[in-house]
């Protein structure tokens, strides 16, 4: 992403007033599967609604985003909620993910296919990847995101490298989006 992209996202977040800090319904639906302790990485997490929910549950969360405005909003919300939250401004198309290991890596509504080669390297054995992204079928009802930011229908499982699928769904959500949703794990090495 370029500096223009950073400024565009900063502008978008500046325009949002009174935005809800409700976590993703998909993430909430996984509450019983998620770790309650350990480190979590929220990739392209914007103003931190998911990161804050994870921090309240006892995880040590690092939130990554390109937008300074989003990260500042997340920091303010974390202070108000009384939970620790580490925010890092990262251009996910040009800079590496912070080193793991993480018990949980969350990536919702951000698509950078090269990250699928990196996710297994930052996950702890037994750690979970939670990923959701609209597919091309989403364009049947929604003009955004544009095709450039969409998965092909059925593409997501083929992007996994070194991870085992725990659950995978693809279809129309209650929010009116056609999404591919995945939970995958890094299986522990036997005898390690």
Secondary structure, 3 states (H helix, E strand, C coil): CCHHHHHHHHHHHHHCCCCCCCCCHHHHHCCCCCCCCCEEEEECCCCCHHHHHHHHCCCEEEEEECCHHHHHHHHHHHHHHCCCCEEEECCCCCCCCCCCCEEEEEEECCCCCCHHHHHHHHEEEEEEEEEEEEEHHHHHCCCCCCHHHCECCCCHHHHCCCCEEEEEEEEECCCCCEEEEEEEECCCCCCC
